[in-house]
C-alpha cells in the first residue's frame, strides 16, 4: 500500500515531468542509470537461476563435482563488462554535471535573480531590473535564469522539481546555478527541500512563466509608481501604515524585513500556501501562527472591522 501511495501526488512536484532543459538532462541521467542497473540485475538473476538449476545436487549424487578455476576468458569478460557499463554511466554524467555548473550571471541571454530564503518564505530580487518580490517567482520562458541562492537564517534548499534539481541555501554563502523554462503561461510549484523548522512543509512558492513581451510588461508595472488608493480603501491603507509598514514594502524598489507586497493582489496564493481569496486573507491576518507555525510575522490583534478594511486595501496592490 505504501509503495502504491508513493505514486499518488501532484505532478507539478514530480521530477519525472520536466518542463525545461535542465530537468530533461537530469531525467535522462536517471533513466540511463536505472536502465544499466536493471540490465545488470536481470543478467545476474538469469545466470543465478541457470546455475542454481543446472548444477543442483541431484538424487543419488554423492561425488564432489569437478572444481574449475582460473578461466581467463571469464575473468576478462566479467572485468571488462563492468568497466564498459561504468563508462556508459560516467561519461554522460560527468559531461552533464559540468554543463549544469555553468555560471550564466552576466550572460547576454540570461536573467539574473537573487533568491533569499527566510523562515518560512522566499524573497526574489532582480538586480539588473531593480525590483524585488516575494513568494512568486516570475520568469520569461525560453531564457536562462541565473540564480544566486542564499539564506537569511538557517539552512534551506531551493527546488523547482519540474525545472531542475535543488540547491542549498546557506547563510553567508551564495550558491549559483541556472534553470530554464520551455513554455510560457505556466504556474509551477517550488519547495524548500531541507528541514528548516516547524513550517518547513509549508515553505512553498510559485513560479510563473511568461512570454518575453508579457515579462517586460510585468517589469514595467512593478517599476511603475503605486496607483492612487481608492477612497473605499484609504482607511485600510492607514491601518496598514500603522501596523504593517515597518516590515512590509508595497513598492518593488523598497527594502523590507518581511515579504515585499508589491503586486500582492495579483499573486495566486497568500503566504505561499493559501489560495488567494478574501476569506483566506482574513484567516491569515487573524492568526498567521495558526496557518504557518513559527513564522516571524508579528501583528497586533486587529478587530474584525480593521481586518475587513485591511483586506480592501491589500486587494488594491495589483
C-alpha positions in Angstrom: 0.0 0.0 0.0 2.8 2.4 0.9 4.5 1.6 -2.4 1.4 2.3 -4.4 0.6 5.5 -2.5 4.0 7.0 -3.4 2.7 7.3 -6.9 -0.2 9.4 -5.8 0.7 13.1 -5.8 0.8 16.4 -7.6 2.6 16.0 -10.9 3.7 19.6 -10.6 6.1 18.4 -7.9 7.5 15.5 -10.0 11.0 15.5 -11.4 9.6 13.0 -13.9 7.6 15.7 -15.7 10.3 18.0 -17.0 9.4 21.5 -18.2 12.9 22.7 -19.1 16.2 21.5 -20.5 17.9 21.1 -17.1 15.2 18.8 -15.8 15.3 16.9 -19.1 19.0 16.3 -18.9 18.7 15.2 -15.2 15.8 12.8 -16.1 18.0 11.4 -18.9 20.7 10.5 -16.3 18.1 8.9 -14.1 16.8 6.7 -16.9 20.3 5.9 -18.0 21.5 4.8 -14.6 18.2 2.9 -13.9 18.5 1.2 -17.3 22.0 0.0 -16.6 21.2 -1.2 -13.1 18.1 -3.1 -14.3 20.2 -4.7 -17.1 22.9 -5.8 -14.6 20.2 -7.1 -12.2 18.5 -9.2 -14.9 21.7 -10.7 -16.2 22.8 -11.6 -12.7 19.4 -13.2 -11.9 19.3 -15.2 -15.2 22.8 -16.6 -14.5 22.0 -17.2 -10.9 18.8 -19.2 -11.7 20.6 -21.1 -14.5 23.5 -22.1 -12.3 21.1 -23.0 -9.4 19.1 -25.4 -11.7 21.9 -26.7 -13.9 24.4 -27.5 -11.2 22.0 -28.5 -8.3 22.7 -31.7 -6.4 20.7 -34.5 -7.9 19.2 -37.5 -6.1 21.8 -40.2 -5.5 24.7 -37.9 -6.4 27.4 -38.3 -3.7 30.5 -37.2 -5.5 32.1 -33.8 -5.4 31.7 -32.0 -8.8 34.8 -31.2 -10.8 36.4 -28.0 -9.5 37.1 -25.4 -12.3 39.0 -22.2 -11.7 41.3 -19.9 -13.4 39.2 -19.4 -16.6 41.0 -16.4 -18.0 38.3 -15.7 -20.6 35.6 -15.5 -18.0 37.8 -13.3 -15.8 38.4 -10.9 -18.6 34.7 -10.8 -19.5 33.5 -10.0 -16.0 36.2 -7.4 -15.6 35.6 -5.6 -19.0 31.8 -5.6 -18.9 31.6 -3.7 -15.6 34.2 -1.2 -16.8 32.2 -0.6 -20.0 28.9 -0.2 -18.0 30.6 2.3 -15.7 31.9 4.3 -18.6 28.3 4.3 -20.1 27.2 6.0 -16.9 30.2 8.1 -16.1 30.8 9.8 -19.4 27.4 11.5 -19.8 27.1 12.1 -16.0 30.4 14.0 -15.9 29.7 15.9 -19.1 26.2 16.9 -18.0 27.4 17.8 -14.5 30.0 20.2 -15.8 27.4 21.6 -18.2 24.9 22.3 -15.4 27.6 24.0 -13.4 28.0 26.9 -15.9 27.6 30.3 -14.4 25.1 32.3 -16.6 25.4 35.5 -14.5 26.3 38.3 -16.9 25.4 36.2 -19.9 23.6 38.4 -22.5 20.8 35.9 -22.8 20.2 35.3 -19.1 18.2 36.9 -16.4 19.9 37.3 -13.0 17.8 36.5 -9.9 18.9 36.6 -6.3 17.0 34.2 -4.1 17.0 34.7 -0.3 15.4 32.0 1.9 13.7 33.0 5.1 11.8 31.1 7.7 9.3 30.5 6.0 9.2 32.5 2.8 11.2 33.3 -0.3 12.5 36.6 -1.5 13.3 37.2 -5.1 15.4 40.2 -6.3 16.2 41.1 -9.9 19.4 43.2 -9.5 19.7 44.4 -13.1 16.0 45.3 -13.2 15.9 47.0 -9.8 12.8 45.2 -8.4 12.0 42.8 -5.6 9.1 40.5 -4.9 8.3 37.5 -2.7 6.7 34.1 -2.8 6.0 34.2 -6.6 9.0 34.0 -8.9 8.1 35.5 -12.3 10.5 34.5 -15.2 10.5 34.7 -19.0 10.1 31.4 -20.8 13.0 30.4 -23.2 15.6 32.4 -21.3 18.3 31.2 -19.0 17.7 32.2 -15.3 21.0 32.6 -13.4 20.3 32.2 -9.7 22.2 33.4 -6.6 20.8 31.4 -3.7 21.5 32.4 -0.1 19.8 32.1 3.3 18.9 34.8 5.8 18.8 32.4 8.7 19.0 28.6 8.8 19.8 26.2 6.0 17.2 25.8 3.4 17.1 24.2 -0.1 15.7 25.8 -3.3 13.8 23.4 -5.5 11.5 23.6 -8.6 11.1 19.9 -9.4 9.8 20.3 -13.0 12.6 22.7 -13.9 15.6 21.1 -12.3 17.4 19.8 -9.2 17.6 21.5 -5.9 20.4 23.7 -4.5 21.2 24.5 -0.9 20.5 28.0 0.6 23.2 28.6 3.3 23.8 31.7 5.4 26.8 33.7 4.2 27.4 31.5 1.1 26.0 32.3 -2.3 25.3 29.2 -4.3 24.8 29.6 -8.1 23.1 27.6 -10.7 20.8 28.1 -13.7 17.4 26.9 -14.9 15.2 27.5 -18.0 11.5 27.1 -18.6 10.4 25.9 -22.0 6.8 27.1 -22.1 5.1 30.4 -21.2 1.9 30.9 -19.2 2.6 28.1 -16.7 2.3 28.2 -12.9 4.9 25.8 -11.5 5.4 24.8 -7.9 8.6 25.2 -5.8 9.5 23.9 -2.4 12.1 24.1 0.4 13.7 20.7 0.3 15.7 20.8 3.6 14.2 20.6 7.1 14.3 24.2 8.4 11.9 24.4 11.2 8.3 23.9 12.3 6.7 25.1 9.0 9.3 23.6 6.6 6.5 21.7 4.9 4.6 25.0 4.3 7.6 26.8 2.8 6.1 26.8 -0.7 6.4 29.3 -3.6 5.1 29.6 -7.1 6.9 30.1 -10.4 5.0 32.0 -13.1 6.4 31.7 -16.7 5.6 34.5 -19.1 6.4 35.3 -22.7 9.2 37.9 -23.3 6.6 40.6 -24.1 4.4 39.7 -21.0 7.5 39.6 -18.8 8.6 43.1 -20.0 5.1 44.4 -19.3 5.2 42.8 -15.8 8.5 44.5 -15.1 7.1 47.9 -16.2 4.1 47.5 -13.9 6.3 46.6 -11.0 8.6 49.6 -11.5 5.7 52.0 -12.0 4.7 54.2 -9.0 1.9 52.8 -6.9 -1.6 53.8 -8.1 -3.7 56.1 -6.1 -5.6 54.2 -3.4 -9.4 54.3 -3.9 -11.4 56.2 -1.3 -13.0 53.0 -0.2 -9.6 51.5 0.7 -8.0 54.5 2.3 -8.9 53.6 5.9 -7.3 50.2 5.3 -4.2 51.9 3.9 -3.8 53.8 7.2 -4.3 50.6 9.2 -1.6 49.1 7.0 0.8 52.0 7.7 0.1 51.8 11.4 0.6 48.1 11.8 2.4 46.6 8.8 4.6 49.2 7.0 7.5 48.7 9.4 8.1 45.2 8.0 6.5 45.2 4.5 7.1 47.4 1.5 4.5 47.9 -1.2 6.9 49.2 -3.8 9.0 46.7 -5.8 12.0 49.0 -5.3 11.6 49.1 -1.5 13.7 47.1 1.1 11.7 45.3 3.8 12.2 42.9 6.7 9.2 40.8 5.7 7.9 39.8 2.2 7.7 42.6 -0.3 4.0 43.1 -1.1 4.3 44.8 -4.5 1.7 43.2 -6.7 0.4 41.2 -3.8 -3.2 41.0 -5.0 -2.1 39.6 -8.3 -0.5 36.5 -6.7 -2.1 33.1 -6.7 -1.5 32.4 -3.1 -1.3 34.0 0.3 1.9 33.1 2.3 2.6 30.6 -0.4 0.1 28.1 0.9 -3.5 29.6 0.9 -5.4 30.2 -2.3 -5.9 33.9 -2.7 -9.4 34.7 -1.5 -10.7 37.3 0.8 -11.7 34.6 3.3 -8.2 33.2 3.4 -6.7 36.6 3.6 -8.8 37.3 6.7 -7.7 33.9 8.2 -4.1 34.9 7.7 -4.4 38.3 9.2 -6.4 37.0 12.2 -3.8 34.4 13.2 -0.7 33.8 11.0 0.8 31.5 13.5 -2.1 29.1 13.2 -1.7 28.9 9.4 2.1 28.8 9.4 3.6 28.0 12.9 6.9 29.5 13.8 6.8 32.3 11.1 8.2 35.7 12.2 5.2 37.8 11.3 4.3 40.0 14.3 0.9 41.6 14.1 -1.2 43.3 16.7 -4.6 41.9 17.4 -6.9 43.6 15.0 -10.7 43.9 15.2 -12.9 42.3 12.6 -13.7 45.7 11.2 -10.0 46.6 10.9 -9.3 43.3 9.2 -12.1 43.9 6.7 -10.6 47.4 5.9 -7.1 45.9 5.6 -8.4 43.3 3.1 -9.9 46.1 1.0 -6.5 47.8 0.9 -4.4 44.8 0.2 -6.7 43.9 -2.7 -5.6 47.2 -4.4 -2.0 46.1 -4.6 -2.1 44.8 -8.1 
